[in-house]
């Protein structure tokens, strides 16, 4: 029996899953897409609408939510069809845009988290310098750097074919086929891109949050902050804890993929495509979980959700609502 093909002779081999498995995959992955888009949309609306949330930290959270929302629309949605149908039906140009967006948005997420960790470092370790160092203007520069660098990395790698530099013959003779759309990388490309986009920022963030933790513990011991903190100091520590959890979730969900991404070219690309696809989706689910973490840890987000859900947000005076005590 001849294998099923995506488009006929010369095209990619297609795996046809049983109807029950396809329906389950569409339901599960589709739910993740909807939750990702809806959850991050609500974060964006809350921060953009309520004036009390117009702070440098929240501008960086807004940028992170935008990257997560775009991942849901531009990457997870077409990626769901590709994963279930095991064929790419949207053409070569959209494949390049899809893979570029994938790299861009993953890089943007970790750069946003890196700048958030710097914001938290000044808030906790140098509170007297915080207002002078971390302003709305500073946050805007951080956001511009994040998106410009991410765009150069994402679109540069794919549209200049840097990912297959040196292995063009292997790629075009053995991998590329009509109906396929994968990010295939050489050993050099996978190593360099993973180190620059994930490992170096990840290690720096872990170091910063470890420093923040040590300073916070020292403050508690020497000043007795547990009993005498102002509401503002408590709010800063709660924000730092929440954002450290967001960072930890990101590193945990993406680490398996980036380990395999570095190893695969050096073991003859022997990691099964299905396993790779599963690990990529595990990384994508990080964008689904972020709004749930906000909802669990941030009382201001829960209050904002209540206002949005009730329709009260459309009243002219609601943008001045106090969502937490300052």
BELFEN-V345517 format. One record per pair of residues at least 24 apart in sequence whose ideal C-beta (glycine too) atoms are under 10 Angstrom apart, sorted by the first residue. I is the first residue (numbers start at 1). J is the second residue. Records with the same first field share a line. If there is no record, write none. Layout:
I: J, J
This chain:
4: 86, 87
5: 87, 177, 178, 179
6: 85, 86, 87, 88, 89, 177, 178, 179, 180
7: 87, 89, 177, 178, 179
8: 178, 179
9: 178
10: 177, 178, 179
11: 87, 177, 178, 179, 180
12: 86, 87, 88, 175, 176, 177, 178, 179, 180, 181, 182
13: 86, 87, 177, 179, 180
14: 85, 86, 87, 179, 180
15: 84, 85, 86, 87, 273, 274
16: 85, 86, 87
17: 84, 85, 86
21: 84
22: 84, 85
23: 84
24: 84
25: 80, 83, 84, 85
26: 80, 81, 83, 84, 85
28: 80, 84, 281
29: 76, 77, 79, 80, 81, 83, 84, 281, 284, 285
30: 76, 77, 80, 84
31: 288
32: 72, 76, 80, 281, 284, 285, 287, 288, 289
33: 71, 72, 73, 75, 76, 77, 79, 80, 284, 287, 288
34: 72, 76, 77, 288
35: 72, 285, 287, 288, 289, 291, 292
36: 68, 69, 70, 71, 72, 73, 75, 76, 77, 284, 285, 286, 287, 288, 289, 290, 291
37: 68, 69, 70, 71, 72, 73, 76, 77, 287, 288
38: 69, 72, 288, 291
39: 65, 68, 69, 72, 287, 288, 289, 290, 291, 292, 293, 294, 295, 305
40: 64, 65, 66, 67, 68, 69, 70, 71, 72, 73, 287, 288, 290, 291, 294
41: 65, 66, 68, 69, 72, 73, 291, 308
42: 69, 291, 294, 295, 301, 304, 305, 308, 309
43: 68, 69, 290, 291, 294, 295, 298, 301, 304, 305
44: 68, 69, 291
45: 304, 305, 308, 313
46: 291, 294, 298, 300, 301, 303, 304, 305, 307, 308, 313, 323
47: 300, 301, 304
48: 319
49: 304, 307, 308, 313, 318, 319, 321
50: 300, 303, 304, 307, 308, 313, 318, 319, 320, 321, 322, 323
51: 319, 320, 321, 322, 323
52: 300, 304, 319, 320, 321, 322, 323, 324, 326
53: 298, 300, 301, 304, 319, 323, 324
54: 136, 319
55: 119, 134, 136, 139, 239
56: 115, 116, 119, 122, 123, 130, 131, 133, 134, 135, 136, 137, 138, 139, 140, 142
57: 115, 116, 119, 120, 123, 130, 134, 139, 236, 239, 240, 243
58: 119, 139, 239, 300
59: 115, 119, 136, 138, 139, 140, 142, 143
60: 112, 113, 114, 115, 116, 117, 118, 119, 120, 134, 138, 139, 140, 142, 143, 146, 243
61: 112, 113, 116, 119, 239, 242, 243, 246, 290, 294, 298, 301
62: 112, 139, 143
63: 108, 109, 111, 112, 115, 116, 139, 140, 142, 143, 144, 146, 147
64: 108, 109, 110, 111, 112, 113, 115, 116, 143, 146, 243, 246, 250, 287, 290
65: 112, 287, 290, 291, 294
66: 105, 108, 112, 143, 147
67: 104, 105, 106, 107, 108, 109, 110, 111, 112, 113, 146, 147, 150, 287, 290
68: 105, 108, 109, 112, 284, 286, 287, 288, 289, 290, 291
69: 105, 287, 291
70: 101, 104, 105, 108, 287
71: 101, 102, 104, 105, 106, 108, 109, 283, 284, 286, 287, 288
72: 105, 284, 287, 288
73: 101
74: 98, 100, 101, 102, 104, 105
75: 99, 100, 101, 102, 103, 104, 105, 106, 280, 284, 287
76: 102, 105, 280, 281, 284, 285, 287, 288
78: 102, 181
79: 181, 277, 280, 281, 284
80: 281, 284
82: 179, 180, 181, 182, 277
83: 274, 277, 278, 280, 281
85: 179
86: 179, 180, 273, 274, 277
87: 178, 179, 180, 181
88: 177, 178, 179, 180, 181, 182
89: 179, 181
90: 181
91: 181
92: 176, 178, 180, 181
94: 181
95: 158, 180, 181, 182, 183
96: 155, 158, 159, 161, 181
97: 154, 155, 158, 159
98: 158, 181, 183
99: 154, 155, 157, 158, 159, 163, 181, 182, 183, 184
100: 151, 153, 154, 155, 156, 157, 158, 159, 183
101: 150, 151, 154, 155, 158
102: 154, 158, 183, 280, 283, 284
103: 150, 151, 153, 154, 155, 156, 157, 158, 163, 183, 193, 197
104: 147, 149, 150, 151, 152, 153, 154, 155, 156, 157, 158
105: 150, 154, 284, 287
106: 150, 153, 154, 193, 197, 198, 250, 254, 257, 258, 280, 283, 284, 286, 287
107: 146, 147, 149, 150, 151, 152, 153, 154, 157, 193, 196, 197, 198, 201
108: 143, 146, 147, 149, 150, 151, 153, 154, 197
109: 146, 150, 197, 201, 246, 250, 254, 283, 286, 287, 290
110: 146, 150, 197, 198, 199, 200, 201, 202, 204, 205, 247, 250, 251, 254
111: 142, 143, 145, 146, 147, 148, 149, 150, 153, 197, 201
112: 142, 143, 146, 147, 150, 246, 250
113: 146, 201, 202, 205, 243, 246, 247, 250, 251
114: 142, 146, 200, 201, 202, 204, 205, 208, 247
115: 139, 141, 142, 143, 145, 146, 201, 205
116: 142, 205, 208, 239, 240, 243, 244, 246, 247
117: 201, 204, 205, 206, 207, 208, 209, 211, 212, 240, 243, 244, 247
118: 142, 204, 205, 208
119: 239, 240, 243
120: 205, 208, 209, 212, 236, 237, 239, 240, 241, 242, 243, 244, 247
121: 207, 208, 209, 211, 212, 215, 240
122: 212
123: 212, 233, 235, 236, 237, 239, 240, 243
124: 209, 211, 212, 213, 215, 216, 219, 233, 236, 237, 239, 240
125: 208, 211, 212, 214, 215, 216, 218, 219
126: 215
127: 219, 232, 233, 236
130: 236
149: 196, 197
150: 197
153: 193, 196, 197
154: 193, 197
157: 183, 185, 189, 192, 193, 197
158: 183
161: 189
162: 186, 188, 189, 192, 193
163: 188, 189, 190, 193
164: 189
165: 189
167: 265, 269
170: 269
174: 269
175: 269
180: 273
182: 273, 276, 277
183: 261, 276, 280
184: 264, 265, 269
185: 261, 262, 264, 265, 269
186: 265
187: 262, 263, 264, 265, 266
188: 265
189: 261, 265
190: 258, 260, 261, 262, 263, 264, 265, 266
191: 261, 262, 263, 265, 266
192: 262
193: 258, 261, 262
194: 257, 258, 259, 260, 261, 262
195: 258, 262
197: 254, 258, 261
198: 250, 251, 254, 255, 257, 258, 259, 261, 262
199: 251, 255, 258, 259, 262
201: 247, 251
202: 247, 250, 251, 254, 255, 258
203: 251
205: 244, 247, 248, 250, 251
206: 244, 247, 248, 251
208: 244, 247
209: 240, 241, 243, 244, 247, 248
210: 244
212: 237, 240, 241, 243, 244
213: 240, 241, 244
216: 240, 241
230: 325, 326
231: 324, 325, 326
232: 325, 326
234: 325
235: 299, 300, 324, 325, 326
238: 297, 298, 299, 324
239: 297, 298, 300
241: 297
242: 293, 294, 296, 297, 298, 301
243: 293, 294, 297
245: 290, 293, 296, 297
246: 286, 289, 290, 293, 294, 297
248: 293
249: 285, 286, 289, 290, 292, 293
250: 283, 286, 287, 289, 290
251: 286
252: 282, 283, 286
253: 279, 281, 282, 283, 284, 285, 286, 287, 288, 289
254: 279, 280, 282, 283, 284, 286
255: 279, 282, 283
256: 280, 282, 283
257: 281, 282, 283, 284
258: 283
298: 323, 324
299: 323, 324, 325
300: 324
